[in-house]
Amino acid sequence: MLADLPFILVWWLTITALGWLFLPLTTQLFSRFFDKGYVFSKTLGLFVVTYLTFVLGVFKLVPFTNLGILTIALITGVVLYRQFQKQFLLLDYFSKHWRLIVAYEVVFLIVFIGWAYVRGHAPDIESLEKFMDWGFINSMLRTEYFPPQDMWYAGESINYYYFGHLVFALLTKLTSLDSAITYNLAIASLSALVFTSAFSVTANLVYLAQTALKKIHWGGIVIAGLVSALLLTFGGNLHPVYKIAKLNIEQNQKLVLTPQAVSKSASGYWYPDATRFIGFDPDVKDKTIHEFPLYSLVVSDLHGHLNNIPLVLTIIAFLIVFFTRGVSLTSFRLDLVVPLSFFLALAYMTNAWDFAVYGMLFGVTFLLTQARRLPFRTLITSLFSHGISIIVLWYLFTLPFSLHFKPMAEGIRFSDVHTPFYQLFILYGGFWIICFPLVLWILKKIIKRTTAQITDFDLMALALVVTATILIIIPELIYIKDIYIFEHRRANTMFKLVYQAFMIYSLSAGYVLYRLRSLYLYRFLFVLILVLHLIYPYFAIRAYSDHHTPRKYWGLYGLDFIHDQYPDNYQAIKWINENITGQPVMLEAVGDSYTQFNQISMATGLPTIEGWLVHEWLWRGGFDGPGERQTDVQKIYESADVDVTRSLLSKYRVKYVFIGPKEKEKYPTLNTQKFIDLGSKLVFQSGVTSIYQLP
């Protein structure tokens, strides 16, 4: 672990430095928060600098280099400090808040180093979709301008929501660390950003509520923040309790609660089952996905839904600041429209569904907080004018991305199957038990006509609960049609929506605990649910760390699995990264998704003609293009016709031909001599692996 500490510190210092550049802006956006939004300065620094770098790169104005990034970051920082020089003085800010800043950074480092330690027990960038995520980053690291090339579809840009990957590619550039290390640093730093951001959101909602009452109780603020942070970052659902009890009954013919019986049942629990529960009955063909942040952190695919969590927490924090000020939105508010549309644009480019989710949260919050202040017609008119303006600006902010992106959805369908209630309860019943009492409390106030006791902070928490509940209901009514087969028709829709529902419930939980703290029965139920939700990390972290045997800390370098399994390919990857600049096309075998094919394009960022076939099928909106490329690659490797081979190599502008164990496995009649006949030069060879450079 000590050997990795320098990497951790460099990564942390870089994130912190970017955040400090944005402190003037952050303190203005979150001026009502007790921490002035300090945590969100990190997120703003990362995402805004990446956005500016991206836009300037799209228009070929500034290259994606260390110097280019530093120039953009420093100029932006200078502009912000000059713009807010009357409202923000750095030394004054630190003198007033240094204890809080130190506390936040200590917590950040504890979570960061802790999760880096977890990743160090299973650091390999393999399994699931890590090849895809790391391949995106490595392709970006080789690019000079944007959009980045698709490493698995030579000649075309990435047709996916890759902005979050670009954030970590930018950090990798700035730190000059090996991307095989920064992949794991990215996962670990996300855990810290998520935890501290979740704490800040809920703690500040409680703080603002207490400020309105002029009764500040820091213990309650901290407890509420910690509860939400723990639930959101490290919590699971009630599935482990259900499954262990079920296994116990199957083994003992009744529920036996002796330590030995429970331990025996628990040993049979497999942690991914908590995310693959709905539709996995033997005779039900409607398999879905219902993940949550801890599962994402454990399996460590650097996907958009994980990359985007710090940003969506920033969006929620912004909505809290704006809609708990007790103002009537009778006039048009640019200070709402501009920041929110920009944040939603960033969210869309990182994880597209989040634009709709948090756009809906904006609408629900608007209605609930403004309904008692505005006449109905004014309420609807104001919501419409603000909503349309946000959509227009969102479109403009996303335009540099959208110009090179083709959506993959095929339309909306009505759900022809529905989830049994008991399954929904096992997954979300814990949240319902601890969050729905706020709904009942508000309804009681409305019935008794004592609505004056309902504050904007209560309504903000209610908006969170209502939105999360709607997100769970939507897949029961409709789903977005995509390329997933009929058996998985609801999977992506449910996954994208309930993932956010889990987080939103977690944030509201801490506030509801604060609001209903005087009810002893509620406090007992809350603690019980909290404990049950926090059982999951034990199973998930332990099981995933067993990926390596013996179980020990291996370090943060994620490429040792190729070194161990394909030593000649490993040497080839090293040679490519040391000797080939830019992004010339390198021919590589076409691979099936979720396999160890396409190691070279993944680990180097060099584009190949066709990579993981099903993934490209999804990204390209059909099989025709990827299917044609698959056939062409087979012809290049196996055809005896030199002219056909030459023509296809020219068609895709292939510069290098890679021949390794996977190529020989996929194309048993591979004709090596043909590449010599074409005038190719053998530029690398190690054991069974060769690289030929075409003339």
Secondary structure, DSSP 8 states (H G I E B T S, - for coil): -GGGHHHHHHHHHHHHHHHHHTHHHHHHHTTTSTTTTHHHHHHHHHHHHHHHHHHHHHTTSS-SSHHHHHHHHHHHHHHHHHHTTTT--HHHHHHHHHHHHHHHHHHHHHHHHHHHHHHTTS----STTHHHHHHHHHHHHH-SSSS-B-TTSTTSB--S--HHHHHHHHHHHHHT--HHHHHHHHHHHHHHHHHHHHHHHHHHHHHHHHHHHT---HHHHHHHHHHHHHHHHH---SHHHHHHHHHHHHHHSS---SHHHHHHHHTT--GGGGGS-TT-STT---------HHHHHHH----HHHHTHHHHHHHHHHHHHHHTS-----S--HHHHHHHHHHHHHHHHH-THHHHHHHHHHHHHHHHHHTTTS-HHHHHHHHHHHHHHHHHHHHHHHHHHHTT-------EEE-S----HHHHHHHHHHHHHHHHHHHHHHHHHHHTT-GGG--HHHHHHHHHHHHHHHHHHHHHHEEE--SS-GGGTTHHHHHHHHHHHHHHHHHHHHHHHHHTTT-HHHHHHHHHHHHHHTTHHHHHHHHHHTTSSS-----S---HHHHHH-HHHHHHHHHHHHH--S--EEE-----TTSS--HHHHHH----S--SHHHHHHHTTSSHHHHHHHHHHHHHHH-S-HHHHHHHHHHTTEEEEEE-HHHHHH-TT--SHHHHHTT-EEEEEETTEEEEE--
